[in-house]
Amino acid sequence: MPSFESVTNLPSECSVLICGGGPIGLTQALLLNQLNIDCVVLEKYPTRLGAPKAHAVNPRTIEIFRQLKLDTERLRRLGTGRDEAGLVWFLNTLNGTRLGSLPYERQDDAVLELTPEPFFNVAQPELEDWLRTEARRRGVQLCDGYEWLSRSDGVSTVRERKTKQDHQIKSKYLIACDGSRSNVRSSLDIPFDEKAPPAEMMTFHFNADITKLAGHRRGALYFFFNPIVKDYAVIVTHQLASNHVLVAKCGRGIPFDESYFTQERSKSIINRLLGTKDLQYDVLATKAWYMSVNVARTYQADDTFLVGDAAHAFPPTGGLGLNTGVADAHNLAWKIATVEGGFAEPSFLKTYDAERRPIAHTNADQSAHNRRQIGLLQDAVKAHDLGPLLEETKANGSTAQNGASSNKSHVDGSDINKTKQSQSGPSPSEEECDSFTDQINKLMVEPDSRAIIDHALELQREHFDSLDLQLGYVYGKQRDTSRNCADYVPSGEVGARLPHAIIDIGASELSTLDLVTPGRFTLVVTKDTVLGNTPPELVKSVNRVILGSDFTLRNQAFWQTLNKLDRSVGLLVRPDQHILARVSSVEDLQGVLKAYLQ
Ligand SMILES: Cc1cc2nc3c(=O)[nH]c(=O)nc-3n(C[C@H](O)[C@H](O)[C@H](O)COP(=O)(O)OP(=O)(O)OC[C@H]3O[C@@H](n4cnc5c(N)ncnc54)[C@H](O)[C@@H]3O)c2cc1C
């Protein structure tokens, strides 16, 4: 279990008080610290939970870590690469009937055309330790064991949990990174708009070595269709040899009650899914939790901001929670620094809510949609409702590539709602499980039912390949939800993330994203662009980089055309690597920035 090293003494004042020392609070602190904004992180507990939650770290998150100049190579070594975690499996038991498998996100070499930092897997506690170590090394003030209680006139009351003593700390801003049950959000009466009723869930953290049992079935995620669990369950494998989390819905045999789960009872479920009774291991923890789909009605109240799970909560189907939170923190940090540096009016901070909240709605809807799509596979293997699926299979052919069968923009929560009430009663008997296995085996050999299962599997692809959600969001533009999440096409439009291309600077091979200096706007021009000199008052906030002398592009024509860069146009990029405008003169540059930073 990761433990925090020390309790820093609480200062009496800081510019930004961050409530919550989870992954998002730590990232927020590192981003502010890089921009020389002094901040203090309060963390209620002296230790974080050892059981991993997140594992999927997407390219945009690692690009943000890269801009933070964190050692992303070291982080990758703490996790698992594509050899071990490149697939998602759909099974009856780990060593039993296989329904199919799918690639897990874009971990192939071709993706390097689109991002310098491909997707990978790392257990959340390892990620948090890495962030925490770096925050401490960079001098961020981490105050562990302090609970935020309230705030009035810019002064927060904070309780030291060990001594039960209350302290006061004054701050210009408060950032709530205190998770989905955020105290800060409740104290501001900001509603957490429920997009679907919560479902009762149970996780089991265990340390079995499943390497031999899995054989060639190596992967990051194993979805199980087996009567021992309600509907289906997933094992997230952080290390094949030692670290797994089973996530199951509560229902028959799985009450919403951690105290029910002795080692024996937990193992009786896990073993049935693994298909063995012989493995020696320990169940390290069980945790009951609510899976919800919520987005806060606003992300800002005066000088207080909601970031990460405090602002939104998604089902884990899609691996978007932590990743969305990191991008929230990135969006907010440079805006606060710009206001504090005197380059923008405080009203500019409203753009944080305007830009980030729509992204959370999109990601919440997609996460819930992914969950519903797995319901189709579950229906197929349980032979509950094969009629509509069969019709659809006939109509679309069994190789349909997207999940057009349900509407993503509307979350009705029906499948989540189905599980709200825990069912009591004993676990299914061995005979029941065996007869289900026989049934699946029959379905897998019978051509019609096999076609349905194959089609239902195809409908899951988008769940595990969502590059467009990860890299393709455009600030100020609603995403077209009919578009497949896998279809990321680099775009030079205003609000989009600057497209990646490989560049050379001296002997170094870098990315166009590396051209963007933290905290400064970047004006990309060509050697022959005629714009005039940057006005003195903008020299501090705008960095000019010249294609052809400061850097060279490997594939010049493609990137230059995409960004419409020529001798009369410069490309203005925000400090967070999103495109702000194209400018044709220094007057234009002045006008664009003035209008934007108001
Ligand atoms: C099973 C599962 C799998 C997941 N997989 C993924 C995945 O693959 N990819 C992904 O992107 N996301 C995933 N997620 C979601 C991810 O875990 C969360 O989005 C992430 O933990 C949110 O981080 P956070 O820092 O916002 O909040 P939290 O992790 O909840 O941290 C909040 C912190 O604030 C502290 N705190 C709370 N109240 C106070 C207070 N009053 N004073 C001081 N401190 C306080 C808490 O102690 C805690 O340390 C998964 C979630 C689950 C449940």
The ligand as a Tripos MOL2 file, in Angstrom:
@<TRIPOS>MOLECULE
LIG
   53    58     1     0     0
SMALL
NO_CHARGES

@<TRIPOS>ATOM
      1 C1        -12.7270    0.2100  -11.3300 C.3       1 LIG1
      2 C2        -12.3210    1.5440  -11.8820 C.ar      1 LIG1
      3 C3        -11.4960    1.5820  -12.9980 C.ar      1 LIG1
      4 C4        -11.1240    2.8080  -13.5430 C.ar      1 LIG1
      5 N1        -10.3430    2.8200  -14.6520 N.ar      1 LIG1
      6 C5         -9.9960    3.9980  -15.2060 C.ar      1 LIG1
      7 C6         -9.1170    4.0310  -16.3220 C.ar      1 LIG1
      8 O1         -8.6410    3.0000  -16.7900 O.2       1 LIG1
      9 N2         -8.7810    5.2530  -16.8510 N.ar      1 LIG1
     10 C7         -9.2870    6.4100  -16.3330 C.ar      1 LIG1
     11 O2         -8.9910    7.4830  -16.8910 O.2       1 LIG1
     12 N3        -10.0810    6.4100  -15.2340 N.ar      1 LIG1
     13 C8        -10.4360    5.2400  -14.6550 C.ar      1 LIG1
     14 N4        -11.1910    5.2310  -13.5260 N.ar      1 LIG1
     15 C9        -11.5690    6.5070  -12.9030 C.3       1 LIG1
     16 C10       -10.4270    7.0840  -12.0420 C.3       1 LIG1
     17 O3        -10.0600    6.1650  -11.0410 O.3       1 LIG1
     18 C11       -10.8780    8.4060  -11.4110 C.3       1 LIG1
     19 O4        -11.3690    9.2300  -12.4490 O.3       1 LIG1
     20 C12        -9.7300    9.1230  -10.6920 C.3       1 LIG1
     21 O5         -9.3580    8.4590   -9.5260 O.3       1 LIG1
     22 C13       -10.1750   10.5340  -10.2860 C.3       1 LIG1
     23 O6         -9.1230   11.1860   -9.6410 O.3       1 LIG1
     24 P1         -9.4150   12.4470   -8.6910 P.3       1 LIG1
     25 O7         -8.0590   12.8820   -8.2110 O.co2     1 LIG1
     26 O8        -10.2830   13.4200   -9.3960 O.co2     1 LIG1
     27 O9        -10.2920   11.8760   -7.4930 O.3       1 LIG1
     28 P2         -9.9220   10.7730   -6.4060 P.3       1 LIG1
     29 O10        -9.0430    9.7310   -6.9730 O.co2     1 LIG1
     30 O11       -11.2240   10.3590   -5.8180 O.co2     1 LIG1
     31 O12        -9.0770   11.5740   -5.3220 O.3       1 LIG1
     32 C14        -9.6920   12.5380   -4.4760 C.3       1 LIG1
     33 C15        -8.7870   12.7660   -3.2750 C.3       1 LIG1
     34 O13        -9.3340   13.8390   -2.4930 O.3       1 LIG1
     35 C16        -9.2140   13.5060   -1.1190 C.3       1 LIG1
     36 N5        -10.2410   14.2630   -0.3820 N.ar      1 LIG1
     37 C17       -11.5770   14.0780   -0.4220 C.ar      1 LIG1
     38 N6        -12.1970   14.9680    0.3700 N.ar      1 LIG1
     39 C18       -11.2250   15.7450    0.9310 C.ar      1 LIG1
     40 C19       -11.2340   16.8310    1.8560 C.ar      1 LIG1
     41 N7        -12.3830   17.3220    2.3430 N.pl3     1 LIG1
     42 N8        -10.0520   17.3800    2.2310 N.ar      1 LIG1
     43 C20        -8.8700   16.9030    1.7380 C.ar      1 LIG1
     44 N9         -8.8180   15.8590    0.8570 N.ar      1 LIG1
     45 C21        -9.9730   15.2880    0.4550 C.ar      1 LIG1
     46 C22        -9.4530   12.0030   -1.0730 C.3       1 LIG1
     47 O14        -8.9200   11.4340    0.1040 O.3       1 LIG1
     48 C23        -8.7190   11.5560   -2.3380 C.3       1 LIG1
     49 O15        -7.3710   11.2340   -2.0660 O.3       1 LIG1
     50 C24       -11.5830    4.0150  -12.9610 C.ar      1 LIG1
     51 C25       -12.4100    3.9680  -11.8280 C.ar      1 LIG1
     52 C26       -12.7780    2.7450  -11.2900 C.ar      1 LIG1
     53 C27       -13.6670    2.7280  -10.0850 C.3       1 LIG1
@<TRIPOS>BOND
     1     1     2 1
     2     2     3 ar
     3     2    52 ar
     4     3     4 ar
     5     4     5 ar
     6     4    50 ar
     7     5     6 ar
     8     6     7 ar
     9     6    13 1
    10     7     8 2
    11     7     9 ar
    12     9    10 ar
    13    10    11 2
    14    10    12 ar
    15    12    13 ar
    16    13    14 ar
    17    14    15 1
    18    14    50 ar
    19    15    16 1
    20    16    17 1
    21    16    18 1
    22    18    19 1
    23    18    20 1
    24    20    21 1
    25    20    22 1
    26    22    23 1
    27    23    24 1
    28    24    25 2
    29    24    26 1
    30    24    27 1
    31    27    28 1
    32    28    29 2
    33    28    30 1
    34    28    31 1
    35    31    32 1
    36    32    33 1
    37    33    34 1
    38    33    48 1
    39    34    35 1
    40    35    36 1
    41    35    46 1
    42    36    37 ar
    43    36    45 ar
    44    37    38 ar
    45    38    39 ar
    46    39    40 ar
    47    39    45 ar
    48    40    41 1
    49    40    42 ar
    50    42    43 ar
    51    43    44 ar
    52    44    45 ar
    53    46    47 1
    54    46    48 1
    55    48    49 1
    56    50    51 ar
    57    51    52 ar
    58    52    53 1
@<TRIPOS>SUBSTRUCTURE
     1 LIG1         1 GROUP 0 **** ****
